[in-house]
Amino acid sequence: MKNILATGYRAHELGIFDQKHKGIPFIKKAIEARLLPLAENGLEWVITPGQYGADLWACEVVIAMKRHYPDLKLSILAAYEGQEARWKEDKQQYYREIVRQADYYGIVSKQPYNGVWQLKARDELLFRKTDGILLFYDEDSGEASPKYMKQRAWKKHVEEGYGYIGITAEDVQDIANEGMHGEEWA
């Protein structure tokens, strides 16, 4: 795999409302555990929609990995202009810092949000530009926004051999258990 789409839960879907949540480091470790073997085998780009949650945590992981994999690149493809405009100021600053460190930042629709078509156009581009997906989503934990990405990715996997790498809540909990000796984080 040369280019992978990294996405998943939005932070609020996990009950995470700030960057100090004790579960975030475990989520990032789960993302890193999936990306490292890919980087060892020539992964070139990690591409994300840049939503607040798994997308930006994946960005943080890639930025850190670049110390050991300097050829690894990070791209953020936002659906519309100002996707972060309604976020709290601390989240906007966090987003801007991540964008500043990305190798490429693009906006699919150069206007503010005005319809779901912008999200669909972004997703179409993300799937067209990638060979596979790294998705943090666990349907056993209930439906959430990544459900649609999973359906689309799985269909593309079956029909075209598109790569599919999943991270579940159990995967993250296993990492948390290793790091916290049995304490639950969620």
N, C-alpha and C positions, 0 to 999 in steps of 0.2 A: 504494500500500500504506500503510495506516494503522498496523497492528500486525504486527510480525514476530517470529517465534520464532528466537532465535539459540542454536545448540547445535553440538555436534560431539564431537571426540575428548576423552576424559579424558586428563589429563596423562600418566599412566603408560603409556597406549597409544602415546604418542610418545617414550617414554623420558625424560620430563621429571619430575624428582622434587623440584625446588625452584624458587622464583621467580627464581633467578639464571641460569637456563638462557639461553644466548645466542640461542636460537630464538624465545623468547616475543615480543620486540619485532617480529619479522617476521610472526608470526602475527597480532599485534594490528594491524599495518599493513594486512594483507590484509583483516581484518575491517573496519577503518575505511574502506578503499577501497570496500567494498561498501555500507557504511551511509551514507556521505556523500551519494551521489546520492539515496538514499531520503529522507534528512533534508531535502535541498534541495527535494524534492517533497512535503513534508508528513507524513513519518513521525512518528507520535505516540508509540508505545510499542515498546520492545524488551523482549521477555519471554523469560526463560531459566529452565531448571530449577535453575540454581545449582550444578551439579556442578563439581568441581575440574578445570579444564582450559579448553577453549574457551568454556564457559559463562561462567566468571568473567573470562576475558580479554575477552570481549565486554562484560561489565559495566564493566570498567575503561575500555574504549573509549568507551562511552556516557557514563560519568561525565565523561570528558575532553571529549567533544563538546558537553556541556551548556553549556560556556562560550560557544560560538558558536551553539548551538541550545537556548536556555533552555526552550523548550516541549517538548523531547524528554524522554520519561519512561522510567524503567527499572523493570521488575518482575521479581521472583524468585518462582517458584512451586515450592517444594520438594515432593517426593512424600510425605514423612513427617517427623514430629517428630525433630529431632536428626540430620539426614542427615550432618552434619559430626562427630558425636560420636566416631567412630573415627579421625578424621584426627589427624595429629601436631599438637601445640600451635601451631606457627607457621602451619600451614595453617588451623587453626580461627580464629586471630586475623585472618588475611587475609580469611577468609570473613566474619567478624563485621564487619570494616571495610567490606567491599563491601555487606553487608546494611544497615548503618547509612546508607549513601549512596543506597540504592534508594528510589524513590518509593513502591513498594508491595512488601511481602513477605508471602507467604501460604504456608500449608501445606495440602496437599490432604487428608492423613490426619493428624489430630491425635494420633497415637500413634506410638511407635517402629516401626521396620521390622518387619513380620511377614508379608510376602508380596509377590510380584510384582504382585498386584492393585493395590497402591498406586502402583507405577510406571505401570501401564496407565491408572489413573484420572488421574494427573497428565498423561500424554501426551494423553489424550482432551481434557482441559481446555485444554491448550496449543494443540492443533490447532483447538479450537472458538473460542478467543479470538483467533486470529491469521489474517491474510490470506495469509501466506506464511512461508517458512523461509529462513534463512541458515544453511547447514550446512557445517561444516568436516569433510569426509570424502572419502577417496579410496579407492574400492574396489580400484583397481589396486595399492594398497600393502598389500592384505590386509584380511580382515574384522576389524571391531572393533565396539564397541557402537553407534556411529552408524548402522550398517547398517539397523537396524529403523526408525529415524527416517526414513532416506532412502526405504525401501520405502513407508512410510506416507505420507510427503509426496508422493512421486512418484505414487502411486495417487490421492491427493486432487488433485494437479495435473492429471492426465489427466481425471479424472471431473468436477472442479468448477472447474478453472482456478486452483487454489491456487498462489500464487507460489512459485517455487523458484529460489534463488540458491545456487550451490555455490562452495566454496573447496577446491582440491585441494592436495596436497603440492607439485605443480609451481608453482602460483600463489605459494605461500609461498617456494619456492626462487627464483623469479624476483625477488621483492622482496629476498631475502637477497643474491642476486647483484648487484643494483643497489647495495645498501648496503655490501657487503663486497668488491666487485670480484672475484667468482668464488669466494670461499671457501664451502664447504658448511657448513651449520650442523647438519645431522642426522647 
